[in-house]
Amino acid sequence: MVDAKLPVSEIRALAADARFVEAVGPVYAALDARVASRNPRCINRGACCRFDSFGHKLFVTPVELAYFLANRDVPAPGEIDAGSCPYHSQGLCTTRAGRPIGCRIFFCEVESQGWQPEESEATLREIKELHDRFSVPYIYVEWLAALCELEGRAPAD
């Protein structure tokens, strides 16, 4: 389901649950190791984080959002605009530890395009199991809209 009602209270509760964070950590660590083993390169210094100009959107699940909240290095700076990730600054991610799966997998270089869909589906199967285990709805929500809702604010125009 895409763009369903975001379970904000469940997400906040999971983010504060050490058992949850300990369960998700190894999934992300294994994903990061698999991605690193492919030696992908970021050739556009975060152009993909400027969603409007790059022509795409990032969708996430409640488990990803909860893990992000639990590991977020800094709060969202100022307004969250609908065109760019607020955690992208000068070509770098300012909150790498908790970044969503799509941010960990996506590289726009041609050599990386072939393995990304398979890696994404495999990781999302593990994430779905965590949704079931921790009794949180498995839905897809758009990243920037979800950040606004979690922060309790409306998106900037």
Buried (B, 14 or more C-beta within 10 A) or exposed (E): EEEEEBBBEBBBBBBEBEEBBEBBBEBBEEBEEBBEEBEBEBEBEBBBBBBEEBEEEBBBBBBBBBBBBBBBEEEBEEBBBBEBBBBBBEEEBBBEEBBBBBBBBBBBEEEBEEBBEEBBEEBBEBBEBBBEEBEBEBBBBBBBBBBBBBBEEEBEE
